[in-house]
Amino acid sequence: MRKAVENGYKPQKNLEGSVNAGGRDKLELPISEIVRLRQNDLTFEEIAATLKGFGYNVSKATVNRRYNEHMKEISNIES
């Protein structure tokens, strides 16, 4: 690492904007639509298929993750 820095490597450049720590950006999804569909007893796979019809390229795992994040936020607000 010392040699790389001596040759001009700047590790501090990798820290800029590290809010997401380098991962992918989150997809913008209509969480209200996900919650509404879930309340209508649709599975996450069915919700993902519905959102794909609206033009969102999303998997059932992402829908599940966003739903769980939303429910966790609601429970934190109520507590």
PyMOL Python script that loads the backbone (N, CA, C, O; Angstrom):
from pymol import cmd

cmd.read_pdbstr("""\
ATOM      1  N   MET A   1       0.831  -1.180   0.000  1.00  0.00           N
ATOM      2  CA  MET A   1       0.000   0.000   0.000  1.00  0.00           C
ATOM      3  C   MET A   1       0.879   1.247   0.000  1.00  0.00           C
ATOM      4  O   MET A   1       0.590   2.224  -0.692  1.00  0.00           O
ATOM      5  N   ARG A   2       1.934   1.203   0.769  1.00  0.00           N
ATOM      6  CA  ARG A   2       2.850   2.349   0.834  1.00  0.00           C
ATOM      7  C   ARG A   2       3.422   2.645  -0.548  1.00  0.00           C
ATOM      8  O   ARG A   2       3.524   3.804  -0.951  1.00  0.00           O
ATOM      9  N   LYS A   3       3.793   1.589  -1.269  1.00  0.00           N
ATOM     10  CA  LYS A   3       4.349   1.777  -2.608  1.00  0.00           C
ATOM     11  C   LYS A   3       3.296   2.357  -3.552  1.00  0.00           C
ATOM     12  O   LYS A   3       3.615   3.214  -4.376  1.00  0.00           O
ATOM     13  N   ALA A   4       2.054   1.905  -3.445  1.00  0.00           N
ATOM     14  CA  ALA A   4       0.986   2.429  -4.288  1.00  0.00           C
ATOM     15  C   ALA A   4       0.769   3.916  -4.022  1.00  0.00           C
ATOM     16  O   ALA A   4       0.564   4.692  -4.955  1.00  0.00           O
ATOM     17  N   VAL A   5       0.815   4.313  -2.754  1.00  0.00           N
ATOM     18  CA  VAL A   5       0.637   5.725  -2.414  1.00  0.00           C
ATOM     19  C   VAL A   5       1.810   6.539  -2.952  1.00  0.00           C
ATOM     20  O   VAL A   5       1.625   7.651  -3.446  1.00  0.00           O
ATOM     21  N   GLU A   6       3.008   5.987  -2.856  1.00  0.00           N
ATOM     22  CA  GLU A   6       4.181   6.677  -3.389  1.00  0.00           C
ATOM     23  C   GLU A   6       4.081   6.860  -4.900  1.00  0.00           C
ATOM     24  O   GLU A   6       4.595   7.838  -5.444  1.00  0.00           O
ATOM     25  N   ASN A   7       3.422   5.923  -5.576  1.00  0.00           N
ATOM     26  CA  ASN A   7       3.258   6.004  -7.031  1.00  0.00           C
ATOM     27  C   ASN A   7       2.037   6.819  -7.458  1.00  0.00           C
ATOM     28  O   ASN A   7       1.719   6.884  -8.646  1.00  0.00           O
ATOM     29  N   GLY A   8       1.353   7.442  -6.493  1.00  0.00           N
ATOM     30  CA  GLY A   8       0.273   8.346  -6.847  1.00  0.00           C
ATOM     31  C   GLY A   8      -1.133   7.882  -6.513  1.00  0.00           C
ATOM     32  O   GLY A   8      -2.090   8.612  -6.768  1.00  0.00           O
ATOM     33  N   TYR A   9      -1.287   6.693  -5.950  1.00  0.00           N
ATOM     34  CA  TYR A   9      -2.621   6.220  -5.578  1.00  0.00           C
ATOM     35  C   TYR A   9      -3.150   7.046  -4.412  1.00  0.00           C
ATOM     36  O   TYR A   9      -2.425   7.307  -3.452  1.00  0.00           O
ATOM     37  N   LYS A  10      -4.405   7.455  -4.495  1.00  0.00           N
ATOM     38  CA  LYS A  10      -5.012   8.282  -3.450  1.00  0.00           C
ATOM     39  C   LYS A  10      -6.231   7.549  -2.876  1.00  0.00           C
ATOM     40  O   LYS A  10      -7.326   7.664  -3.426  1.00  0.00           O
ATOM     41  N   PRO A  11      -6.061   6.800  -1.781  1.00  0.00           N
ATOM     42  CA  PRO A  11      -7.171   6.027  -1.221  1.00  0.00           C
ATOM     43  C   PRO A  11      -8.325   6.898  -0.721  1.00  0.00           C
ATOM     44  O   PRO A  11      -9.459   6.424  -0.656  1.00  0.00           O
ATOM     45  N   GLN A  12      -8.067   8.149  -0.369  1.00  0.00           N
ATOM     46  CA  GLN A  12      -9.129   9.019   0.108  1.00  0.00           C
ATOM     47  C   GLN A  12     -10.168   9.310  -0.969  1.00  0.00           C
ATOM     48  O   GLN A  12     -11.284   9.716  -0.643  1.00  0.00           O
ATOM     49  N   LYS A  13      -9.833   9.114  -2.239  1.00  0.00           N
ATOM     50  CA  LYS A  13     -10.795   9.342  -3.321  1.00  0.00           C
ATOM     51  C   LYS A  13     -11.910   8.294  -3.295  1.00  0.00           C
ATOM     52  O   LYS A  13     -12.996   8.536  -3.822  1.00  0.00           O
ATOM     53  N   ASN A  14     -11.654   7.138  -2.689  1.00  0.00           N
ATOM     54  CA  ASN A  14     -12.657   6.085  -2.608  1.00  0.00           C
ATOM     55  C   ASN A  14     -13.696   6.359  -1.521  1.00  0.00           C
ATOM     56  O   ASN A  14     -14.707   5.659  -1.451  1.00  0.00           O
ATOM     57  N   LEU A  15     -13.469   7.354  -0.681  1.00  0.00           N
ATOM     58  CA  LEU A  15     -14.372   7.626   0.421  1.00  0.00           C
ATOM     59  C   LEU A  15     -15.420   8.681   0.080  1.00  0.00           C
ATOM     60  O   LEU A  15     -16.366   8.869   0.846  1.00  0.00           O
ATOM     61  N   GLU A  16     -15.277   9.370  -1.045  1.00  0.00           N
ATOM     62  CA  GLU A  16     -16.225  10.417  -1.398  1.00  0.00           C
ATOM     63  C   GLU A  16     -17.615   9.844  -1.594  1.00  0.00           C
ATOM     64  O   GLU A  16     -17.793   8.859  -2.310  1.00  0.00           O
ATOM     65  N   GLY A  17     -18.590  10.456  -0.963  1.00  0.00           N
ATOM     66  CA  GLY A  17     -19.979  10.032  -1.130  1.00  0.00           C
ATOM     67  C   GLY A  17     -20.235   8.620  -0.667  1.00  0.00           C
ATOM     68  O   GLY A  17     -21.039   7.909  -1.270  1.00  0.00           O
ATOM     69  N   SER A  18     -19.578   8.201   0.377  1.00  0.00           N
ATOM     70  CA  SER A  18     -19.715   6.813   0.829  1.00  0.00           C
ATOM     71  C   SER A  18     -20.937   6.610   1.710  1.00  0.00           C
ATOM     72  O   SER A  18     -20.903   5.807   2.642  1.00  0.00           O
ATOM     73  N   VAL A  19     -22.014   7.328   1.425  1.00  0.00           N
ATOM     74  CA  VAL A  19     -23.247   7.154   2.189  1.00  0.00           C
ATOM     75  C   VAL A  19     -23.748   5.726   2.036  1.00  0.00           C
ATOM     76  O   VAL A  19     -24.174   5.099   3.005  1.00  0.00           O
ATOM     77  N   ASN A  20     -23.693   5.221   0.812  1.00  0.00           N
ATOM     78  CA  ASN A  20     -24.158   3.865   0.546  1.00  0.00           C
ATOM     79  C   ASN A  20     -22.997   2.872   0.570  1.00  0.00           C
ATOM     80  O   ASN A  20     -23.178   1.701   0.237  1.00  0.00           O
ATOM     81  N   ALA A  21     -21.829   3.324   0.955  1.00  0.00           N
ATOM     82  CA  ALA A  21     -20.629   2.492   1.068  1.00  0.00           C
ATOM     83  C   ALA A  21     -20.307   1.752  -0.227  1.00  0.00           C
ATOM     84  O   ALA A  21     -19.816   0.624  -0.193  1.00  0.00           O
ATOM     85  N   GLY A  22     -20.579   2.373  -1.354  1.00  0.00           N
ATOM     86  CA  GLY A  22     -20.161   1.822  -2.631  1.00  0.00           C
ATOM     87  C   GLY A  22     -21.124   0.863  -3.289  1.00  0.00           C
ATOM     88  O   GLY A  22     -20.871   0.427  -4.412  1.00  0.00           O
ATOM     89  N   GLY A  23     -22.207   0.521  -2.646  1.00  0.00           N
ATOM     90  CA  GLY A  23     -23.151  -0.417  -3.237  1.00  0.00           C
ATOM     91  C   GLY A  23     -24.009   0.238  -4.308  1.00  0.00           C
ATOM     92  O   GLY A  23     -23.808   1.401  -4.658  1.00  0.00           O
ATOM     93  N   ARG A  24     -24.951  -0.512  -4.814  1.00  0.00           N
ATOM     94  CA  ARG A  24     -25.863   0.019  -5.814  1.00  0.00           C
ATOM     95  C   ARG A  24     -26.792   1.045  -5.188  1.00  0.00           C
ATOM     96  O   ARG A  24     -27.039   1.032  -3.983  1.00  0.00           O
ATOM     97  N   ASP A  25     -27.304   1.939  -6.038  1.00  0.00           N
ATOM     98  CA  ASP A  25     -28.315   2.883  -5.588  1.00  0.00           C
ATOM     99  C   ASP A  25     -29.635   2.141  -5.433  1.00  0.00           C
ATOM    100  O   ASP A  25     -29.915   1.195  -6.169  1.00  0.00           O
ATOM    101  N   LYS A  26     -30.444   2.573  -4.472  1.00  0.00           N
ATOM    102  CA  LYS A  26     -31.744   1.943  -4.261  1.00  0.00           C
ATOM    103  C   LYS A  26     -32.692   2.338  -5.379  1.00  0.00           C
ATOM    104  O   LYS A  26     -32.691   3.478  -5.843  1.00  0.00           O
ATOM    105  N   LEU A  27     -33.502   1.376  -5.802  1.00  0.00           N
ATOM    106  CA  LEU A  27     -34.533   1.655  -6.784  1.00  0.00           C
ATOM    107  C   LEU A  27     -35.642   2.464  -6.139  1.00  0.00           C
ATOM    108  O   LEU A  27     -36.005   2.228  -4.986  1.00  0.00           O
ATOM    109  N   GLU A  28     -36.172   3.408  -6.877  1.00  0.00           N
ATOM    110  CA  GLU A  28     -37.329   4.159  -6.398  1.00  0.00           C
ATOM    111  C   GLU A  28     -38.571   3.321  -6.682  1.00  0.00           C
ATOM    112  O   GLU A  28     -38.912   3.074  -7.839  1.00  0.00           O
ATOM    113  N   LEU A  29     -39.236   2.891  -5.631  1.00  0.00           N
ATOM    114  CA  LEU A  29     -40.422   2.057  -5.765  1.00  0.00           C
ATOM    115  C   LEU A  29     -41.587   2.694  -5.012  1.00  0.00           C
ATOM    116  O   LEU A  29     -41.378   3.365  -4.001  1.00  0.00           O
ATOM    117  N   PRO A  30     -42.799   2.492  -5.491  1.00  0.00           N
ATOM    118  CA  PRO A  30     -43.971   3.042  -4.797  1.00  0.00           C
ATOM    119  C   PRO A  30     -44.338   2.183  -3.587  1.00  0.00           C
ATOM    120  O   PRO A  30     -45.080   1.209  -3.712  1.00  0.00           O
ATOM    121  N   ILE A  31     -43.816   2.549  -2.423  1.00  0.00           N
ATOM    122  CA  ILE A  31     -44.034   1.739  -1.228  1.00  0.00           C
ATOM    123  C   ILE A  31     -45.513   1.682  -0.854  1.00  0.00           C
ATOM    124  O   ILE A  31     -45.977   0.673  -0.324  1.00  0.00           O
ATOM    125  N   SER A  32     -46.248   2.743  -1.122  1.00  0.00           N
ATOM    126  CA  SER A  32     -47.677   2.727  -0.802  1.00  0.00           C
ATOM    127  C   SER A  32     -48.409   1.675  -1.639  1.00  0.00           C
ATOM    128  O   SER A  32     -49.345   1.031  -1.165  1.00  0.00           O
ATOM    129  N   GLU A  33     -47.972   1.512  -2.885  1.00  0.00           N
ATOM    130  CA  GLU A  33     -48.575   0.498  -3.754  1.00  0.00           C
ATOM    131  C   GLU A  33     -48.222  -0.906  -3.271  1.00  0.00           C
ATOM    132  O   GLU A  33     -49.065  -1.803  -3.303  1.00  0.00           O
ATOM    133  N   ILE A  34     -46.984  -1.101  -2.826  1.00  0.00           N
ATOM    134  CA  ILE A  34     -46.551  -2.397  -2.304  1.00  0.00           C
ATOM    135  C   ILE A  34     -47.376  -2.755  -1.065  1.00  0.00           C
ATOM    136  O   ILE A  34     -47.847  -3.885  -0.939  1.00  0.00           O
ATOM    137  N   VAL A  35     -47.551  -1.798  -0.156  1.00  0.00           N
ATOM    138  CA  VAL A  35     -48.318  -2.050   1.073  1.00  0.00           C
ATOM    139  C   VAL A  35     -49.773  -2.354   0.723  1.00  0.00           C
ATOM    140  O   VAL A  35     -50.366  -3.278   1.278  1.00  0.00           O
ATOM    141  N   ARG A  36     -50.346  -1.578  -0.195  1.00  0.00           N
ATOM    142  CA  ARG A  36     -51.742  -1.796  -0.576  1.00  0.00           C
ATOM    143  C   ARG A  36     -51.949  -3.183  -1.167  1.00  0.00           C
ATOM    144  O   ARG A  36     -52.908  -3.875  -0.822  1.00  0.00           O
ATOM    145  N   LEU A  37     -51.046  -3.590  -2.062  1.00  0.00           N
ATOM    146  CA  LEU A  37     -51.165  -4.913  -2.675  1.00  0.00           C
ATOM    147  C   LEU A  37     -50.967  -6.023  -1.639  1.00  0.00           C
ATOM    148  O   LEU A  37     -51.628  -7.059  -1.700  1.00  0.00           O
ATOM    149  N   ARG A  38     -50.071  -5.805  -0.707  1.00  0.00           N
ATOM    150  CA  ARG A  38     -49.831  -6.808   0.333  1.00  0.00           C
ATOM    151  C   ARG A  38     -51.049  -6.946   1.229  1.00  0.00           C
ATOM    152  O   ARG A  38     -51.370  -8.050   1.670  1.00  0.00           O
ATOM    153  N   GLN A  39     -51.732  -5.842   1.503  1.00  0.00           N
ATOM    154  CA  GLN A  39     -52.943  -5.890   2.319  1.00  0.00           C
ATOM    155  C   GLN A  39     -54.079  -6.608   1.591  1.00  0.00           C
ATOM    156  O   GLN A  39     -55.026  -7.080   2.220  1.00  0.00           O
ATOM    157  N   ASN A  40     -53.978  -6.687   0.255  1.00  0.00           N
ATOM    158  CA  ASN A  40     -54.960  -7.432  -0.536  1.00  0.00           C
ATOM    159  C   ASN A  40     -54.569  -8.904  -0.672  1.00  0.00           C
ATOM    160  O   ASN A  40     -55.085  -9.611  -1.537  1.00  0.00           O
ATOM    161  N   ASP A  41     -53.662  -9.357   0.181  1.00  0.00           N
ATOM    162  CA  ASP A  41     -53.225 -10.763   0.258  1.00  0.00           C
ATOM    163  C   ASP A  41     -52.501 -11.253  -0.986  1.00  0.00           C
ATOM    164  O   ASP A  41     -52.574 -12.441  -1.302  1.00  0.00           O
ATOM    165  N   LEU A  42     -51.803 -10.377  -1.703  1.00  0.00           N
ATOM    166  CA  LEU A  42     -50.976 -10.809  -2.820  1.00  0.00           C
ATOM    167  C   LEU A  42     -49.614 -11.247  -2.281  1.00  0.00           C
ATOM    168  O   LEU A  42     -49.132 -10.718  -1.279  1.00  0.00           O
ATOM    169  N   THR A  43     -49.004 -12.216  -2.956  1.00  0.00           N
ATOM    170  CA  THR A  43     -47.664 -12.650  -2.569  1.00  0.00           C
ATOM    171  C   THR A  43     -46.659 -11.641  -3.102  1.00  0.00           C
ATOM    172  O   THR A  43     -46.990 -10.809  -3.946  1.00  0.00           O
ATOM    173  N   PHE A  44     -45.426 -11.720  -2.602  1.00  0.00           N
ATOM    174  CA  PHE A  44     -44.393 -10.804  -3.071  1.00  0.00           C
ATOM    175  C   PHE A  44     -44.085 -11.043  -4.550  1.00  0.00           C
ATOM    176  O   PHE A  44     -43.745 -10.107  -5.274  1.00  0.00           O
ATOM    177  N   GLU A  45     -44.202 -12.281  -4.992  1.00  0.00           N
ATOM    178  CA  GLU A  45     -43.999 -12.586  -6.408  1.00  0.00           C
ATOM    179  C   GLU A  45     -45.078 -11.914  -7.255  1.00  0.00           C
ATOM    180  O   GLU A  45     -44.781 -11.364  -8.315  1.00  0.00           O
ATOM    181  N   GLU A  46     -46.312 -11.956  -6.798  1.00  0.00           N
ATOM    182  CA  GLU A  46     -47.405 -11.325  -7.524  1.00  0.00           C
ATOM    183  C   GLU A  46     -47.271  -9.797  -7.516  1.00  0.00           C
ATOM    184  O   GLU A  46     -47.589  -9.135  -8.503  1.00  0.00           O
ATOM    185  N   ILE A  47     -46.803  -9.252  -6.405  1.00  0.00           N
ATOM    186  CA  ILE A  47     -46.585  -7.803  -6.323  1.00  0.00           C
ATOM    187  C   ILE A  47     -45.483  -7.388  -7.287  1.00  0.00           C
ATOM    188  O   ILE A  47     -45.601  -6.370  -7.968  1.00  0.00           O
ATOM    189  N   ALA A  48     -44.399  -8.183  -7.346  1.00  0.00           N
ATOM    190  CA  ALA A  48     -43.302  -7.882  -8.264  1.00  0.00           C
ATOM    191  C   ALA A  48     -43.793  -7.926  -9.710  1.00  0.00           C
ATOM    192  O   ALA A  48     -43.414  -7.076 -10.516  1.00  0.00           O
ATOM    193  N   ALA A  49     -44.625  -8.896 -10.042  1.00  0.00           N
ATOM    194  CA  ALA A  49     -45.170  -8.995 -11.392  1.00  0.00           C
ATOM    195  C   ALA A  49     -46.054  -7.788 -11.715  1.00  0.00           C
ATOM    196  O   ALA A  49     -46.028  -7.278 -12.835  1.00  0.00           O
ATOM    197  N   THR A  50     -46.825  -7.340 -10.744  1.00  0.00           N
ATOM    198  CA  THR A  50     -47.677  -6.165 -10.930  1.00  0.00           C
ATOM    199  C   THR A  50     -46.832  -4.920 -11.158  1.00  0.00           C
ATOM    200  O   THR A  50     -47.125  -4.115 -12.042  1.00  0.00           O
ATOM    201  N   LEU A  51     -45.780  -4.765 -10.355  1.00  0.00           N
ATOM    202  CA  LEU A  51     -44.908  -3.596 -10.510  1.00  0.00           C
ATOM    203  C   LEU A  51     -44.171  -3.622 -11.842  1.00  0.00           C
ATOM    204  O   LEU A  51     -43.910  -2.576 -12.436  1.00  0.00           O
ATOM    205  N   LYS A  52     -43.836  -4.825 -12.309  1.00  0.00           N
ATOM    206  CA  LYS A  52     -43.200  -4.929 -13.629  1.00  0.00           C
ATOM    207  C   LYS A  52     -44.153  -4.433 -14.705  1.00  0.00           C
ATOM    208  O   LYS A  52     -43.724  -3.836 -15.692  1.00  0.00           O
ATOM    209  N   GLY A  53     -45.457  -4.680 -14.515  1.00  0.00           N
ATOM    210  CA  GLY A  53     -46.453  -4.171 -15.441  1.00  0.00           C
ATOM    211  C   GLY A  53     -46.516  -2.656 -15.443  1.00  0.00           C
ATOM    212  O   GLY A  53     -46.894  -2.052 -16.446  1.00  0.00           O
ATOM    213  N   PHE A  54     -46.143  -2.027 -14.312  1.00  0.00           N
ATOM    214  CA  PHE A  54     -46.108  -0.571 -14.212  1.00  0.00           C
ATOM    215  C   PHE A  54     -44.779   0.007 -14.694  1.00  0.00           C
ATOM    216  O   PHE A  54     -44.603   1.226 -14.713  1.00  0.00           O
ATOM    217  N   GLY A  55     -43.841  -0.866 -15.084  1.00  0.00           N
ATOM    218  CA  GLY A  55     -42.563  -0.396 -15.613  1.00  0.00           C
ATOM    219  C   GLY A  55     -41.405  -0.432 -14.638  1.00  0.00           C
ATOM    220  O   GLY A  55     -40.333   0.090 -14.944  1.00  0.00           O
ATOM    221  N   TYR A  56     -41.587  -1.028 -13.480  1.00  0.00           N
ATOM    222  CA  TYR A  56     -40.501  -1.160 -12.509  1.00  0.00           C
ATOM    223  C   TYR A  56     -39.869  -2.534 -12.674  1.00  0.00           C
ATOM    224  O   TYR A  56     -40.557  -3.551 -12.586  1.00  0.00           O
ATOM    225  N   ASN A  57     -38.568  -2.570 -12.911  1.00  0.00           N
ATOM    226  CA  ASN A  57     -37.853  -3.838 -13.042  1.00  0.00           C
ATOM    227  C   ASN A  57     -37.389  -4.252 -11.650  1.00  0.00           C
ATOM    228  O   ASN A  57     -36.312  -3.857 -11.204  1.00  0.00           O
ATOM    229  N   VAL A  58     -38.208  -5.050 -10.968  1.00  0.00           N
ATOM    230  CA  VAL A  58     -37.957  -5.366  -9.571  1.00  0.00           C
ATOM    231  C   VAL A  58     -38.208  -6.853  -9.331  1.00  0.00           C
ATOM    232  O   VAL A  58     -39.058  -7.466  -9.977  1.00  0.00           O
ATOM    233  N   SER A  59     -37.450  -7.423  -8.385  1.00  0.00           N
ATOM    234  CA  SER A  59     -37.619  -8.838  -8.048  1.00  0.00           C
ATOM    235  C   SER A  59     -38.498  -8.967  -6.811  1.00  0.00           C
ATOM    236  O   SER A  59     -38.755  -7.990  -6.107  1.00  0.00           O
ATOM    237  N   LYS A  60     -38.952 -10.183  -6.561  1.00  0.00           N
ATOM    238  CA  LYS A  60     -39.781 -10.421  -5.371  1.00  0.00           C
ATOM    239  C   LYS A  60     -38.961 -10.209  -4.102  1.00  0.00           C
ATOM    240  O   LYS A  60     -39.510  -9.792  -3.082  1.00  0.00           O
ATOM    241  N   ALA A  61     -37.672 -10.484  -4.144  1.00  0.00           N
ATOM    242  CA  ALA A  61     -36.817 -10.284  -2.975  1.00  0.00           C
ATOM    243  C   ALA A  61     -36.714  -8.793  -2.630  1.00  0.00           C
ATOM    244  O   ALA A  61     -36.727  -8.421  -1.457  1.00  0.00           O
ATOM    245  N   THR A  62     -36.611  -7.948  -3.651  1.00  0.00           N
ATOM    246  CA  THR A  62     -36.544  -6.509  -3.410  1.00  0.00           C
ATOM    247  C   THR A  62     -37.858  -5.995  -2.857  1.00  0.00           C
ATOM    248  O   THR A  62     -37.866  -5.159  -1.954  1.00  0.00           O
ATOM    249  N   VAL A  63     -38.969  -6.484  -3.388  1.00  0.00           N
ATOM    250  CA  VAL A  63     -40.281  -6.088  -2.877  1.00  0.00           C
ATOM    251  C   VAL A  63     -40.394  -6.492  -1.410  1.00  0.00           C
ATOM    252  O   VAL A  63     -40.851  -5.703  -0.582  1.00  0.00           O
ATOM    253  N   ASN A  64     -39.986  -7.701  -1.089  1.00  0.00           N
ATOM    254  CA  ASN A  64     -40.017  -8.193   0.285  1.00  0.00           C
ATOM    255  C   ASN A  64     -39.153  -7.312   1.190  1.00  0.00           C
ATOM    256  O   ASN A  64     -39.569  -6.939   2.287  1.00  0.00           O
ATOM    257  N   ARG A  65     -37.960  -6.988   0.725  1.00  0.00           N
ATOM    258  CA  ARG A  65     -37.033  -6.180   1.514  1.00  0.00           C
ATOM    259  C   ARG A  65     -37.622  -4.796   1.793  1.00  0.00           C
ATOM    260  O   ARG A  65     -37.575  -4.315   2.925  1.00  0.00           O
ATOM    261  N   ARG A  66     -38.175  -4.160   0.760  1.00  0.00           N
ATOM    262  CA  ARG A  66     -38.760  -2.824   0.937  1.00  0.00           C
ATOM    263  C   ARG A  66     -39.974  -2.863   1.852  1.00  0.00           C
ATOM    264  O   ARG A  66     -40.168  -1.963   2.670  1.00  0.00           O
ATOM    265  N   TYR A  67     -40.776  -3.883   1.721  1.00  0.00           N
ATOM    266  CA  TYR A  67     -41.955  -4.028   2.587  1.00  0.00           C
ATOM    267  C   TYR A  67     -41.514  -4.175   4.039  1.00  0.00           C
ATOM    268  O   TYR A  67     -42.061  -3.520   4.925  1.00  0.00           O
ATOM    269  N   ASN A  68     -40.528  -5.032   4.284  1.00  0.00           N
ATOM    270  CA  ASN A  68     -40.041  -5.237   5.650  1.00  0.00           C
ATOM    271  C   ASN A  68     -39.415  -3.964   6.215  1.00  0.00           C
ATOM    272  O   ASN A  68     -39.609  -3.650   7.389  1.00  0.00           O
ATOM    273  N   GLU A  69     -38.657  -3.220   5.381  1.00  0.00           N
ATOM    274  CA  GLU A  69     -38.070  -1.956   5.835  1.00  0.00           C
ATOM    275  C   GLU A  69     -39.175  -0.978   6.229  1.00  0.00           C
ATOM    276  O   GLU A  69     -39.085  -0.306   7.256  1.00  0.00           O
ATOM    277  N   HIS A  70     -40.203  -0.907   5.412  1.00  0.00           N
ATOM    278  CA  HIS A  70     -41.310   0.006   5.685  1.00  0.00           C
ATOM    279  C   HIS A  70     -42.026  -0.373   6.980  1.00  0.00           C
ATOM    280  O   HIS A  70     -42.324   0.493   7.802  1.00  0.00           O
ATOM    281  N   MET A  71     -42.297  -1.652   7.161  1.00  0.00           N
ATOM    282  CA  MET A  71     -42.986  -2.101   8.371  1.00  0.00           C
ATOM    283  C   MET A  71     -42.119  -1.853   9.616  1.00  0.00           C
ATOM    284  O   MET A  71     -42.641  -1.533  10.683  1.00  0.00           O
ATOM    285  N   LYS A  72     -40.816  -1.999   9.475  1.00  0.00           N
ATOM    286  CA  LYS A  72     -39.907  -1.739  10.595  1.00  0.00           C
ATOM    287  C   LYS A  72     -39.917  -0.247  10.945  1.00  0.00           C
ATOM    288  O   LYS A  72     -39.905   0.111  12.123  1.00  0.00           O
ATOM    289  N   GLU A  73     -39.939   0.623   9.928  1.00  0.00           N
ATOM    290  CA  GLU A  73     -40.008   2.066  10.175  1.00  0.00           C
ATOM    291  C   GLU A  73     -41.307   2.417  10.895  1.00  0.00           C
ATOM    292  O   GLU A  73     -41.300   3.227  11.822  1.00  0.00           O
ATOM    293  N   ILE A  74     -42.412   1.820  10.481  1.00  0.00           N
ATOM    294  CA  ILE A  74     -43.696   2.090  11.110  1.00  0.00           C
ATOM    295  C   ILE A  74     -43.674   1.658  12.575  1.00  0.00           C
ATOM    296  O   ILE A  74     -44.165   2.377  13.446  1.00  0.00           O
ATOM    297  N   SER A  75     -43.106   0.485  12.845  1.00  0.00           N
ATOM    298  CA  SER A  75     -43.064   0.000  14.226  1.00  0.00           C
ATOM    299  C   SER A  75     -42.155   0.868  15.077  1.00  0.00           C
ATOM    300  O   SER A  75     -42.414   1.037  16.268  1.00  0.00           O
ATOM    301  N   ASN A  76     -41.083   1.430  14.493  1.00  0.00           N
ATOM    302  CA  ASN A  76     -40.192   2.332  15.234  1.00  0.00           C
ATOM    303  C   ASN A  76     -40.885   3.655  15.536  1.00  0.00           C
ATOM    304  O   ASN A  76     -40.674   4.241  16.598  1.00  0.00           O
ATOM    305  N   ILE A  77     -41.709   4.123  14.606  1.00  0.00           N
ATOM    306  CA  ILE A  77     -42.419   5.379  14.815  1.00  0.00           C
ATOM    307  C   ILE A  77     -43.465   5.220  15.908  1.00  0.00           C
ATOM    308  O   ILE A  77     -43.639   6.127  16.722  1.00  0.00           O
ATOM    309  N   GLU A  78     -44.163   4.094  15.948  1.00  0.00           N
ATOM    310  CA  GLU A  78     -45.216   3.853  16.928  1.00  0.00           C
ATOM    311  C   GLU A  78     -44.664   3.621  18.326  1.00  0.00           C
ATOM    312  O   GLU A  78     -45.361   3.855  19.314  1.00  0.00           O
ATOM    313  N   SER A  79     -43.416   3.163  18.419  1.00  0.00           N
ATOM    314  CA  SER A  79     -42.816   2.867  19.733  1.00  0.00           C
ATOM    315  C   SER A  79     -42.344   4.104  20.451  1.00  0.00           C
ATOM    316  O   SER A  79     -41.821   4.011  21.562  1.00  0.00           O
TER     317      SER A  79
END
""", "prot")
cmd.dss("prot")
cmd.show_as("cartoon", "prot")
cmd.util.cbc("prot")
cmd.orient("prot")
